[in-house]
Amino acid sequence: MNNRKDFQKLQDVKAPSEWKERTLAAARALRQEGEAGGSQKRPAPRHRFSWVRRSLAAACALAVVLGGVKLLSPEGTDTRSPVDALAHSFGLVAYAAETREMIEPQGSRIVFDSGAGSDDPENGFFSGCLFRITGDNIKSVSASIDKGGLYRASTIPIAEKDITAMLGRTDSRTEGASQVMVYGDGPSEEVDTWYADLCFKLESSFTEAYDPDISYGLWAPAKTGQNPSDDMQAAWHGQIDQFDGATMTVTVTFTDDTTQTQTLHLKTGKLAVSYEEGRQGPRLTGEVTTDPSAPYIYGVYGEIE
């Protein structure tokens, strides 16, 4: 990663000054990707605004293996045979916003991939750690976390002429959004399609109707007392460590009013990555590393209960 060139690109972007200053500071966090593998050559960004998404958060995606989950009736008793239970299962599925890839867990361990996020001094840290809920005959979903909070994330296509209105929150589609991020899909010289990511804070718990196209993410309060001149690697680790020790629980209610729950215990650390020819950015291996020579990103992982 050539930081000097990256910052020159940031200087050329026309954006509101406050937003630009936050982005410039957050872009320094990109150094964490090379903490133990900086000598490797990285592919050039393919999004004109990909630096907005990749620099503002360590990205995340989540996948959960089902197992040992008990189906209960509203009265709390088992009501289904194993065959029926299998038909009423759900998954927390990895969702990497930039690549739209699913990530398989390694045994009972889940790691969070890099993707979209935002560190806002007023609205907090939208980590980019995203997951989706999959399954059939799901009526509603509930989730809670005991450290930080959660948010809903949705992506909509926009025209290039709408970028300023989106970032300035004058576009009606941003109503109620706690954070808005814009990026382009295509070569940096000529973007094919523009998108806006809209983030809506849900506090520490929520219950809402099921939508298979909606993503949810991990949120934490804004950290106070930070200075743009502070060491960005240490600042980044501090943001991520807000999720260390958290417990997240997700429950779905099916159309016949039976329920199913999955619990994940979150931790933070050095997540091993590899670099592949023709691929933008690192790919997580699923391992947590202590090897000082191994490339890694500092991020969130979890253990399935």
C-alpha positions as CSV (number, residue, x, y, z in Angstrom):
1,M,0.0,0.0,0.0
2,N,1.5,3.3,-1.1
3,N,0.2,5.7,1.6
4,R,1.5,8.8,-0.1
5,K,-0.3,8.1,-3.3
6,D,-3.5,7.1,-1.4
7,F,-3.5,10.4,0.4
8,Q,-2.9,12.3,-2.8
9,K,-6.0,10.6,-4.2
10,L,-8.0,11.6,-1.1
11,Q,-6.9,15.2,-1.6
12,D,-8.4,15.2,-5.1
13,V,-11.9,14.1,-4.0
14,K,-14.5,16.8,-3.8
15,A,-16.5,16.2,-0.6
16,P,-17.8,18.2,2.4
17,S,-14.8,19.3,4.4
18,E,-15.8,17.6,7.6
19,W,-16.5,14.3,5.9
20,K,-13.2,14.6,4.0
21,E,-11.2,15.2,7.1
22,R,-12.7,12.2,8.8
23,T,-12.0,10.1,5.8
24,L,-8.4,11.3,5.5
25,A,-7.8,10.3,9.1
26,A,-9.5,7.0,8.8
27,A,-7.5,6.1,5.7
28,R,-4.4,6.0,7.8
29,A,-5.9,2.9,9.3
30,L,-5.2,1.1,6.1
31,R,-1.7,0.6,7.4
32,Q,-3.1,-2.1,9.7
33,E,-3.5,-4.4,6.6
34,G,0.2,-4.4,6.2
35,E,1.2,-4.8,9.9
36,A,2.8,-8.2,9.2
37,G,2.9,-8.4,5.5
38,G,3.6,-5.0,4.1
39,S,6.1,-6.1,1.6
40,Q,3.5,-7.9,-0.5
41,K,2.2,-6.0,-3.5
42,R,-1.5,-5.2,-3.3
43,P,-3.9,-5.0,-6.2
44,A,-4.9,-1.5,-7.2
45,P,-8.4,-0.4,-6.1
46,R,-11.1,-1.0,-8.6
47,H,-13.6,1.4,-7.0
48,R,-13.3,5.1,-7.2
49,F,-14.7,5.4,-3.7
50,S,-13.4,2.0,-2.5
51,W,-11.0,3.8,-0.2
52,V,-14.0,5.3,1.6
53,R,-15.4,1.8,2.4
54,R,-12.1,0.0,3.0
55,S,-10.4,2.6,5.1
56,L,-13.2,3.3,7.5
57,A,-13.7,-0.1,8.9
58,A,-12.2,-3.5,9.2
59,A,-14.6,-5.4,7.4
60,C,-16.6,-8.1,8.4
61,A,-18.9,-10.9,7.5
62,L,-20.4,-13.7,9.5
63,A,-21.4,-17.3,8.9
64,V,-22.8,-19.7,11.5
65,V,-22.9,-23.5,11.4
66,L,-26.2,-24.9,12.7
67,G,-26.0,-27.6,15.3
68,G,-27.5,-28.6,18.6
69,V,-30.2,-25.9,18.2
70,K,-33.6,-26.8,19.8
71,L,-36.9,-25.9,18.2
72,L,-39.5,-24.8,20.7
73,S,-43.2,-24.1,20.5
74,P,-44.6,-20.9,22.0
75,E,-45.1,-23.0,25.2
76,G,-41.5,-24.0,25.3
77,T,-41.8,-27.7,24.5
78,D,-40.3,-29.7,21.6
79,T,-42.9,-30.1,18.9
80,R,-41.1,-31.4,15.8
81,S,-39.3,-34.6,14.6
82,P,-35.7,-34.2,13.5
83,V,-36.9,-34.1,9.9
84,D,-39.3,-31.3,10.6
85,A,-36.6,-29.5,12.6
86,L,-34.2,-29.6,9.7
87,A,-36.9,-28.0,7.5
88,H,-37.2,-25.2,10.1
89,S,-33.5,-24.2,10.3
90,F,-31.9,-20.8,9.7
91,G,-28.3,-19.5,9.2
92,L,-26.4,-16.4,10.0
93,V,-24.6,-16.1,6.6
94,A,-21.3,-14.4,5.9
95,Y,-21.8,-11.2,3.8
96,A,-18.8,-9.2,2.6
97,A,-20.3,-6.1,1.2
98,E,-17.6,-5.2,-1.3
99,T,-17.1,-8.7,-2.8
100,R,-20.6,-10.1,-2.1
101,E,-18.9,-13.3,-0.9
102,M,-20.0,-15.8,1.7
103,I,-17.4,-17.0,4.2
104,E,-17.4,-20.5,5.6
105,P,-16.6,-21.0,9.3
106,Q,-13.6,-23.1,10.4
107,G,-15.1,-25.6,12.8
108,S,-16.9,-23.5,15.4
109,R,-14.8,-20.4,14.7
110,I,-16.1,-17.5,12.6
111,V,-13.9,-14.7,11.3
112,F,-15.1,-11.3,10.0
113,D,-14.0,-10.3,6.5
114,S,-13.0,-6.7,5.5
115,G,-15.7,-4.6,3.9
116,A,-17.8,-1.5,4.4
117,G,-17.9,0.6,7.5
118,S,-17.7,4.1,9.0
119,D,-16.2,5.8,12.1
120,D,-18.4,8.8,12.8
121,P,-17.5,11.0,15.8
122,E,-21.2,11.8,16.4
123,N,-23.0,8.6,15.4
124,G,-20.4,6.0,16.4
125,F,-18.4,3.2,14.8
126,F,-20.3,1.3,12.1
127,S,-17.8,-1.6,12.0
128,G,-18.8,-3.1,8.6
129,C,-19.1,-6.5,10.4
130,L,-22.1,-7.7,8.4
131,F,-24.3,-10.8,8.5
132,R,-27.5,-11.9,6.8
133,I,-30.1,-14.4,8.0
134,T,-31.1,-17.2,5.6
135,G,-33.8,-19.8,5.8
136,D,-37.4,-20.7,4.7
137,N,-40.7,-19.7,6.3
138,I,-39.1,-17.1,8.6
139,K,-41.6,-14.5,9.8
140,S,-39.4,-12.2,12.0
141,V,-35.9,-11.9,13.5
142,S,-34.7,-10.7,16.8
143,A,-31.1,-10.0,17.9
144,S,-29.3,-8.6,20.9
145,I,-25.7,-7.9,21.9
146,D,-24.3,-7.1,25.4
147,K,-21.5,-4.7,24.3
148,G,-22.1,-1.9,21.8
149,G,-25.0,-2.3,19.5
150,L,-26.4,-3.4,16.1
151,Y,-27.4,-1.7,12.9
152,R,-29.3,-2.4,9.8
153,A,-27.5,-1.9,6.5
154,S,-29.0,-1.7,3.0
155,T,-27.4,-0.9,-0.4
156,I,-29.3,0.9,-3.1
157,P,-28.1,1.8,-6.7
158,I,-27.9,5.6,-7.4
159,A,-27.0,7.8,-10.3
160,E,-23.7,9.7,-10.3
161,K,-25.7,13.0,-10.2
162,D,-27.2,11.9,-6.8
163,I,-23.9,11.5,-5.0
164,T,-23.8,15.0,-3.5
165,A,-27.4,14.8,-2.3
166,M,-26.8,11.4,-0.8
167,L,-23.7,12.6,1.2
168,G,-25.5,15.8,2.1
169,R,-28.6,13.9,3.3
170,T,-30.9,15.9,1.1
171,D,-32.0,12.8,-0.9
172,S,-35.3,11.5,0.5
173,R,-34.0,8.0,0.5
174,T,-31.5,8.8,3.3
175,E,-34.4,9.7,5.7
176,G,-33.7,8.1,9.1
177,A,-30.2,6.8,8.2
178,S,-27.5,7.2,10.8
179,Q,-24.7,7.0,8.2
180,V,-24.4,7.1,4.4
181,M,-21.5,5.9,2.3
182,V,-21.2,6.1,-1.5
183,Y,-18.9,4.0,-3.8
184,G,-18.6,3.1,-7.4
185,D,-18.5,-0.4,-9.0
186,G,-16.1,-0.5,-11.9
187,P,-12.6,0.6,-13.0
188,S,-11.4,3.7,-11.1
189,E,-11.1,5.6,-14.4
190,E,-14.8,4.9,-15.4
191,V,-17.2,3.7,-12.8
192,D,-20.0,1.6,-14.2
193,T,-22.5,1.8,-11.4
194,W,-22.9,3.9,-8.2
195,Y,-24.2,2.6,-4.9
196,A,-25.1,4.1,-1.5
197,D,-24.8,2.1,1.7
198,L,-27.4,3.3,4.3
199,C,-26.9,2.4,8.0
200,F,-29.6,2.6,10.6
201,K,-28.8,2.2,14.3
202,L,-30.8,-0.4,16.2
203,E,-29.3,0.1,19.6
204,S,-28.4,-3.1,21.6
205,S,-31.4,-5.2,20.4
206,F,-34.2,-5.2,17.9
207,T,-37.1,-7.3,16.5
208,E,-38.4,-6.7,13.0
209,A,-40.0,-8.5,10.0
210,Y,-37.7,-10.8,8.1
211,D,-36.1,-9.5,4.9
212,P,-33.5,-11.8,3.2
213,D,-31.9,-8.8,1.5
214,I,-31.2,-6.9,4.6
215,S,-27.8,-7.0,6.4
216,Y,-27.0,-6.4,10.0
217,G,-23.8,-5.2,11.5
218,L,-21.9,-4.5,14.8
219,W,-21.9,-1.0,16.1
220,A,-20.0,0.6,19.0
221,P,-20.1,4.1,20.5
222,A,-17.7,6.8,19.2
223,K,-14.4,6.8,21.1
224,T,-13.6,10.1,22.7
225,G,-10.3,11.8,23.1
226,Q,-8.8,10.7,19.8
227,N,-6.5,12.9,17.8
228,P,-5.7,12.7,14.1
229,S,-2.0,12.7,15.0
230,D,-2.4,9.6,17.2
231,D,-0.9,6.3,16.1
232,M,-3.6,5.0,13.7
233,Q,-2.7,1.3,14.2
234,A,-3.3,1.7,18.0
235,A,-6.5,3.7,17.4
236,W,-7.8,1.0,15.0
237,H,-7.1,-1.8,17.5
238,G,-9.0,0.3,20.1
239,Q,-12.0,0.5,17.9
240,I,-12.1,-3.2,17.1
241,D,-11.4,-4.1,20.8
242,Q,-14.8,-2.6,21.8
243,F,-16.3,-5.9,20.6
244,D,-13.9,-8.2,22.5
245,G,-15.9,-10.3,25.0
246,A,-19.3,-9.5,23.5
247,T,-22.1,-12.0,23.3
248,M,-24.6,-11.8,20.4
249,T,-27.8,-13.8,20.3
250,V,-30.0,-14.1,17.2
251,T,-33.5,-15.7,17.3
252,V,-35.9,-16.2,14.4
253,T,-39.6,-16.9,14.5
254,F,-41.0,-19.0,11.8
255,T,-44.5,-18.7,10.2
256,D,-45.8,-21.4,12.5
257,D,-44.6,-19.5,15.6
258,T,-41.8,-21.9,16.4
259,T,-38.4,-20.3,17.2
260,Q,-34.7,-21.0,16.9
261,T,-31.8,-19.3,18.5
262,Q,-28.0,-19.1,17.9
263,T,-25.4,-17.5,20.2
264,L,-22.0,-16.2,19.2
265,H,-19.2,-15.1,21.6
266,L,-17.0,-12.4,20.0
267,K,-13.3,-11.9,20.4
268,T,-10.6,-9.8,18.7
269,G,-7.1,-10.6,17.4
270,K,-4.9,-11.0,14.4
271,L,-6.8,-12.7,11.6
272,A,-4.5,-14.5,9.1
273,V,-4.9,-13.5,5.4
274,S,-3.6,-14.6,2.0
275,Y,-3.2,-12.6,-1.2
276,E,-4.3,-14.1,-4.5
277,E,-3.5,-13.1,-8.0
278,G,-6.4,-11.3,-9.7
279,R,-8.2,-10.6,-6.4
280,Q,-8.6,-7.2,-4.8
281,G,-7.5,-7.2,-1.2
282,P,-6.8,-10.0,1.2
283,R,-8.7,-13.2,1.7
284,L,-9.1,-14.4,5.3
285,T,-7.9,-18.0,5.9
286,G,-10.1,-18.5,8.9
287,E,-7.2,-18.7,11.3
288,V,-6.2,-16.5,14.2
289,T,-2.4,-16.1,14.0
290,T,0.4,-15.4,16.4
291,D,3.1,-15.7,13.8
292,P,4.9,-12.3,13.7
293,S,5.9,-12.8,10.0
294,A,2.4,-13.8,8.8
295,P,0.2,-11.2,7.0
296,Y,-3.0,-10.4,8.9
297,I,-5.7,-7.9,9.6
298,Y,-6.7,-7.0,13.1
299,G,-10.4,-7.9,13.4
300,V,-13.3,-9.6,15.1
301,Y,-13.9,-13.4,15.2
302,G,-16.4,-15.5,17.2
303,E,-17.0,-18.9,18.7
304,I,-20.3,-20.6,18.2
305,E,-21.9,-21.7,21.5
